[in-house]
Amino acid sequence: MVTPVVVSHRIRVTAGLILGLFLAALEATVVATAMPRVIRELGGVQLYSLPFALYLLMATVSGPIWGRASDLYGRRRLYLAAVWIFLLGSALSGAARSMGMLIATRTLQGLGGGGLQTLTFTLVGELYPLRERARVQGWISGVWGLSALVGPLIGGLIVDHFSWRWVFYLNLPFGIAALLLVGRGVPERAGHEAPRIDLSGAALFTLGAGALIYGLELESPGALIVAALALILFVFVERGQELPLLPFPALRRPFAFRGFLGNLLGGMAFFGMTAYIPFFAQVARGQSATIGGLLLSPMTVGWTVSSVLAARWLPRWGPRPMARWGPLAMMGGFGLWALAWRAPLPVLALAGLIVGAGMGTVMLALLVCAQEEAPREVLGVVTAMLLFARNIGGSMGAAAMGAALGPALAAGGEALLSAFWRVPALALALATGILLIGRGVPDLPASGTPGISEPVEVGAAE
């Protein structure tokens, strides 16, 4: 039984983790509102997209590296390093005097943000036993939805009433608070003595994953060839490493593998669809940008609410029904979109809400199962690879759905409207694959099942 002192420490640590993750998630959305003012002051309109793209690219690619490093060097020190890097990037971004400097400092900030995202989910997986972990992971998953909703509003208020630089400076006091809350509450646990991370593997993985995302986003065959060669070479290099960046036996475990595939397909379906909904609303249906954003919001709201509700239901019913109901809801929502894409927009918003509800439910179940199966020494990299699969799946889904639209994407108007059913139809097929994966998810394990059911005791860090 956990003592009250330990519980109070754990609550404090969890509050710090949620605060840090909220900052990292917010940076992916809040900067969009400030960028027109940034361009007006710094110039470089031709570089407009790079502060967003490089932040997200670095956060995505660095996640598995942070996860594996935490397995080798300990969660606490890596989490604190991630926060410091994120805060340094924030401070330098706020002080930027040119677009080139802003792009470089946003890349640094993305490196820290990738660590915050990965290590938050990993630490929760280590600090809480299964039945409590589901609830906490649900709240943490909801942070992403909340940031997507309030990020543009916060950014607008800061830009209108202060300077755009405060979009970055505001991270500093809250980031320091996260440091204090987490730093003294998590004991250090390193898996090996004086381990040496696989730097050659890390370099090849970064090159391959970065080129893959770049190639998918910009439809660059050259980048995709570079990605394929780098990732193939990465696999060969990893096989000869005593402590590889990605320990493939751990990732081949049944629920880690299912979780990876489920997150990959989920990212393709959900984020691939969301990439085109605002475009559909504006170019095919002739609506304003505001209406396009409102049509997208129910998917985010559905994910946020369902993550919190599923976290309350999972300890009672187990992950198996969650992993089946979630894909079924996604299939229903995508199916409604595919059949009624000419329907009034409120009908499509309802379909999006159903999709989001299903996505939040199944992603939580897959994450909890993969973490429960993973030994502590590979928990970080398993968690990171699930999040990485979801993000890379979004890039793959956007490319696949753009290809499905074909010439209609450039033609717009009635041509785009007539062809748009292909997007939710492709998403429906991907959701069917998630359902097949979800059928293999187990019920809650009995006590004594190998895994990480026993929580790490938290208290004053040594």
Secondary structure, DSSP 8 states (H G I E B T S, - for coil): ---HHHHHHHHHHHHHHHHHHHHHHHHHHHHHHHHHHHHHHH--GGGTTHHHHHHHHHHHHHHHHHHHHHHHH-HHHHHHHHHHHHHHHHHHHHT--SHHHHHHHHHHHHHHHHHHHHHHHHHHHHHS-HHHHHHHHHHHHHHHHHHHHHHHHHHHHHHHHS-TTHHHHTHHHHHHHHHHHHHTTS----SSSS----HHHHHHHHHHHHHHHHHHHHT-HHHHHHHHHHHHHHHHHHHT-SS-SS-HHHHTSHHHHHHHHHHHHHHHHHHHHHTTHHHIIIIIS---HHHHHHHHHHHHHHHHHHHHHHHHHHHHH-HHHHHHHHHHHHHHHHHHHHH-TTS-HHHHHHHHHHHHHHHHHHHHHHHHHHHHHS-GGGHHHHHHHHHHHHHHHHHHHHHHHHHHHTTHHHH-HHHHHHHTTHHHHHHHHHHHHHHHHHTT------TT-SSS-S-----S--
